[in-house]
Amino acid sequence: MKAQAGQSPRYRVIKEFLTERIHNGEFAPNHQIPPEEQLARDFGVSRMTANRAIRELVQEGYLIRQVGLGTFVTDRKAESPLQDIRNIAEEVRLRGHEYDNRVLICEAIKADDEVALRLGVRVSSRVFHSIIVHRENGVPIQLENRYVNPRWVPHYLDTDFSRHTPNEVLVASCPISDLEHIVEAVLPDAETAEWLEIGRDEPCLSVIRRTWSNEHLISYARLLHPGDRYKLRSAMPG
């Protein structure tokens, strides 16, 4: 099954091969795709090239890796895409309310397996990390747990977050060209419940958000909202 790449980079040929079969249903949700070694052999490329194709499809939400088992097609129907990103401070002020926040963590750390996968960097790479509670009229409405690639936003940790939200910093540094949202309902752990000032049995809306500027993956954030204080809306352009 040798592929003719033409003008396309070889990893893209593998991506197109996989996505075509995902879209036409040949590779259904939970289907295990061929391993890197087989794809590299079939397409006459290095394992690194095959790995890049798989890695990008994982980042785009088509595939998920299961350690020790292999790589599988995800059920993308569970994702709820939202059309844009609004600055939460602006949202609150447009409602005529007062916005403030509480910065819990602002640090440089080494990326663990999950952060590395979500942010598209190597494990143990240096990344920026912040945790901020956003409040409306003094009441927490969002817990933002964000990781940023310092290559693209090197001054992120120098930000005065009492004046500028992470969203404002990212948009000013790297105009957002693409985004990904994954939305689900969850129950908070004890620490999260304390930060959001809610009970452990109160459901929350969890949003995993990744943002790109052109081909660069800039940021990965986990946003948690108390279910009775926040809602998301998605509308098609008219």
MARPAMI-409395 format. One record per residue (C-alpha): residue in one letter; x, y, z. Coordinates in steps of 0.5 Angstrom, whole numbers, padded with zeros to 4 digits, always signed. Example, Ala and Ser with C-alpha at 12.3 -4.5 7.8 and 13.67 -1.06 7.14 Angstrom:
residues 2
A+0025-0009+0016;S+0027-0002+0014;
***
This chain:
residues 238
M+0000+0000+0000;K+0005+0005-0002;A+0003+0012-0003;Q+0005+0017-0008;A+0006+0024-0004;G+0006+0029-0010;Q+0007+0035-0007;S+0005+0034+0000;P+0009+0032+0006;R+0009+0025+0007;Y+0006+0025+0014;R+0000+0029+0011;V-0001+0023+0006;I-0002+0018+0012;K-0007+0024+0015;E-0011+0024+0009;F-0011+0016+0009;L-0013+0016+0016;T-0018+0021+0016;E-0022+0019+0010;R-0023+0012+0013;I-0026+0016+0019;H-0030+0020+0015;N-0033+0014+0011;G-0034+0010+0017;E-0029+0005+0015;F-0025+0006+0022;A-0031+0007+0026;P-0031+0010+0033;N-0027+0006+0038;H-0023+0002+0032;Q-0016+0001+0033;I-0012+0004+0027;P-0005+0001+0025;P+0001+0002+0029;E+0006+0007+0027;E+0011+0001+0025;Q+0006-0002+0020;L+0004+0005+0017;A+0011+0007+0016;R+0012+0001+0013;D+0006+0001+0008;F+0008+0008+0006;G+0015+0008+0006;V+0017+0013+0011;S+0020+0013+0017;R+0017+0012+0024;M+0018+0019+0026;T+0014+0021+0020;A+0008+0016+0022;N+0008+0019+0029;R+0007+0026+0027;A+0001+0024+0023;I-0002+0020+0029;R+0000+0026+0034;E-0003+0031+0030;L-0010+0027+0029;V-0009+0026+0037;Q-0009+0033+0037;E-0015+0035+0033;G-0019+0030+0037;Y-0020+0024+0031;L-0015+0019+0035;I-0014+0018+0042;R-0008+0014+0045;Q-0009+0008+0050;V-0002+0006+0053;G+0000-0001+0052;L-0006-0002+0048;G-0005+0002+0041;T-0009+0008+0038;F-0016+0009+0037;V-0022+0013+0033;T-0025+0017+0038;D-0033+0019+0038;R-0033+0026+0036;K-0040+0026+0037;A-0039+0027+0044;E-0036+0034+0042;S-0040+0040+0042;P-0036+0046+0038;L-0037+0053+0040;Q-0036+0058+0035;D-0031+0063+0038;I-0028+0065+0044;R-0030+0071+0049;N-0026+0075+0054;I-0030+0073+0060;A-0028+0080+0063;E-0032+0083+0058;E-0038+0078+0058;V-0039+0080+0065;R-0038+0088+0064;L-0043+0087+0058;R-0048+0085+0063;G-0047+0091+0067;H-0043+0087+0073;E-0037+0087+0076;Y-0031+0083+0074;D-0025+0081+0078;N-0021+0075+0079;R-0016+0071+0084;V-0010+0068+0082;L-0008+0062+0085;I-0002+0059+0081;C+0002+0063+0076;E+0009+0058+0075;A+0013+0055+0070;I+0013+0047+0070;K+0015+0041+0066;A+0010+0038+0062;D+0007+0031+0064;D+0004+0026+0059;E-0003+0029+0059;V+0000+0037+0058;A+0005+0035+0053;L+0000+0031+0049;R-0005+0036+0049;L+0000+0042+0048;G+0004+0038+0043;V+0010+0039+0046;R+0015+0034+0049;V+0014+0031+0056;S+0018+0035+0061;S+0018+0041+0056;R+0018+0048+0060;V+0011+0050+0060;F+0007+0056+0063;H+0002+0054+0068;S-0004+0059+0071;I-0010+0057+0075;I-0015+0063+0076;V-0022+0064+0079;H-0026+0069+0075;R-0032+0072+0079;E-0038+0076+0077;N-0040+0081+0083;G-0035+0077+0087;V-0038+0070+0086;P-0034+0065+0082;I-0036+0063+0075;Q-0030+0060+0072;L-0024+0056+0074;E-0019+0057+0069;N-0013+0052+0069;R-0009+0054+0063;Y-0002+0051+0060;V+0001+0056+0055;N+0007+0054+0050;P+0013+0059+0052;R+0015+0059+0045;W+0009+0063+0043;V+0008+0067+0049;P+0014+0068+0052;H+0012+0074+0057;Y+0006+0070+0059;L+0008+0070+0067;D+0010+0077+0067;T+0002+0079+0066;D-0001+0083+0071;F-0008+0078+0071;S-0012+0083+0075;R-0011+0088+0069;H-0011+0083+0063;T-0014+0076+0063;P-0010+0070+0060;N-0015+0071+0054;E-0013+0078+0052;V-0006+0076+0053;L-0006+0070+0048;V-0010+0074+0043;A-0005+0080+0043;S+0001+0076+0042;C-0002+0071+0037;P-0008+0072+0033;I-0013+0066+0034;S-0014+0062+0028;D-0017+0056+0030;L-0020+0053+0036;E-0022+0046+0039;H-0028+0046+0045;I-0030+0039+0048;V-0035+0040+0053;E-0038+0035+0059;A-0042+0035+0065;V-0037+0033+0071;L-0037+0033+0079;P-0032+0038+0082;D-0027+0035+0087;A-0026+0038+0094;E-0021+0043+0092;T-0024+0045+0086;A-0031+0046+0090;E-0027+0050+0095;W-0024+0055+0090;L-0031+0055+0086;E-0035+0056+0093;I-0040+0050+0091;G-0041+0043+0094;R-0038+0037+0092;D-0045+0035+0089;E-0046+0041+0085;P-0045+0039+0077;C-0041+0043+0073;L-0040+0045+0066;S-0033+0043+0064;V-0030+0046+0057;I-0023+0043+0055;R-0020+0049+0050;R-0014+0049+0045;T-0013+0055+0041;W-0008+0055+0035;S-0005+0061+0031;N-0004+0059+0024;E-0001+0052+0025;H+0002+0054+0032;L-0002+0050+0038;I-0001+0056+0043;S-0005+0054+0049;Y-0009+0048+0053;A-0014+0050+0058;R-0019+0046+0063;L-0025+0051+0064;L-0030+0049+0070;H-0036+0053+0071;P-0041+0052+0076;G-0048+0049+0073;D-0052+0054+0076;R-0048+0060+0074;Y-0046+0059+0067;K-0048+0057+0060;L-0045+0056+0054;R-0049+0058+0047;S-0047+0056+0040;A-0050+0060+0034;M-0049+0059+0027;P-0048+0065+0023;G-0054+0068+0019;
***
